[in-house]
Amino acid sequence: MYKWCEYLSRENHRDLIKKLIVFLESECKKKDKIEQKRDLLILLSRIERLNKNFEQERNYLNEALTEIWLSDKKYEYLEDRIHEYEQVDFDYKKREVLDNKKEFYTLVELALESQLMGDFSHSLQILEEISNQAEILDDEQKYKNKYFEVLIFCYFFTRRYEEALKILNICLRINPNDNYLRSYMYLINLKIKNLDIVKEIVDPEKLSDLSHFREFLRNSLNLLGRDAFREFCYKLLSYYSKGDEIANCVLDNANLLADLGFFSLSLEIYNYGLKHVESNFIKAQILNGIGTVYTNLNNSSKSVQFYQDAIQLNPNNKRLYENLSMAYQLIPDYSAAQNAIKKAIEISKKQNATYDEIKILSHKYLLIELHLIGFPAINKIQDEHTVKLFKHAFLLEQKAYKINSEIQEVANSIFNANANALDSLLHNRLGALLLAKIYVIYGPSFDQCSSSVKNNMDLATKYLFQGHHLTLPQWKMLINKLKSENISTKLINFKDCLPSLKEEEYLILFETIDLLNKYRIPSVHGQITNFESYVKIKHKLMSNLNKIIDFL
């Protein structure tokens, strides 16, 4: 009922509200006991509040309070409302001002919600509609209750920068220590090309206030764009006279540019820093940054050079050796990568790093070792390759998994090796027989076959003929088709290629294919879908593979 009254009030249907009040009052008179009509009295008080008839509201509330101490029911709204009246000493004019302020604050919150949803035009529309109501507040109240802040961002994101600056200056006069709004005052000045503001930004006292300076730089880049941000960077650097001050500013800007993918501009700023830096420690950081950029540009040989130069200046920095190891892996030079990560582990132990830090480095060392073991090619049908793949899988199992079973990357590598080995075994045994038959039936070249012949081929045999390898599920489907009593005419000539296995051996083969397929992520070759559940079935998988090797 109250919600309906709110709607009528908004639509200015005062006559209908009056009729409702008359109806509710008549219903009250029909009730003999106060407990029976208390809810109606509270509803009437709320309706009168909508009408801003606070004196009548108070009368209904007073009547609703009759013998309230005898009631078992809790009337939270009633208690809250009486408490509010006590705060303003029942001054109805004060009550009206307070209610107007509450309504105003609610609408400011609504404008803020619109901003958070990205609708700044709607947010501004709300604020403009309540601009007259805002006159009941002084500037300090507008600042404290976020009205100014919400309005600033409306102007900011609708590019009304001068209007935003005007309000920002009022806010900063009220609270000069509001560094959040100060950062936006700087951003707008940069946007309107008032580069004199840079002198204030580099003031040590002001700069220390910008506790999130990196976030400020990120916002500057997003707002200004690449070219204008470049101009800002050099203007910023021009205010520093000491070499290491320049170099530290270079690190802030160039690191951010690299993180956001502006590699060429990042290198330009880094190289500017190299011309001025004095401290070997800071120079090593700049060289490390340049190495990281070249890694991202897929120029690992050059990144190795810069990481090595950085290590010469700061030989006890484990992070530099980690980065060097990664660059070597990308070349790839796994032996050098392993030596670099080994050095990082040694430094960590000397510097009393935590157990977890050393464990992470040890995991990286192990994964490099897995690369050194090697990953043979998948699509091979010779015995020697199948044997090599199974040996590779069992070597990983023996050398890595038993002592590092909690590392998912290790389990991924073993799982992938087993899947590849079974894949190779099926191509070795079945694929070789099928290809030999294909060449007899269709000739030596797929391309020389007529369209009608190609259309009459089974999909699996067509794939093999074209030089593709079949997935494990495709092998299962093909074997089932060849086993079927109602074999397709497309495959009738290939039935004798089926291996002579017992039914339980076929079941083991299919179960293994299903397990490998279930836990293999198609888009990330060899990755496990669910590590925890895979661990529970791993021994079953290994047992099945051993049996398959024996019978196939």
Secondary structure by P-SEA (a helix, b strand, c coil): caaaaaaaaaacaaaaaaaaaaaaaaaaaacccccccaaaaaaaaaaaaaacaaaaaaaaaaaaaccccccccccaaaaaaaaaaaaaccaaaaaaaaaaaaaaaaaaaaaaaaaaaccaaaaaaaaaaaccccccccaaaaaaaaaaaaaaaaaaaacaaaaaaaaaaaaaaacccaaaaaaaaaaaaaaacccccccccccaaaaaaccaaaaaaaaaaaaccaaaaaaaaaaaaaacccaaaaaaaaaaaaaaaaaacaaaaaaaaaaaaaaccccaaaaaaaaaaaaaaaaaacaaaaaaaaaaaaaaaccccaaaaaaaaaaaaaaccaaaaaaaaaaaaaaaaaacccaaaaaaaaaaaaaaaaaaacccccccccaaaaaaaaaaaaaaaacccccccccaaaaaaaaaaaaaaaaaaaaaccaaaaaaaaaaccccccccccaaaaaaccaaaaaaaacccccaaaaaaaaaaaacccccccccccccccccccaaaaaaaaaaaaaaaaacccccccccccaaaaaaaaaaaaaaaaaaaaac
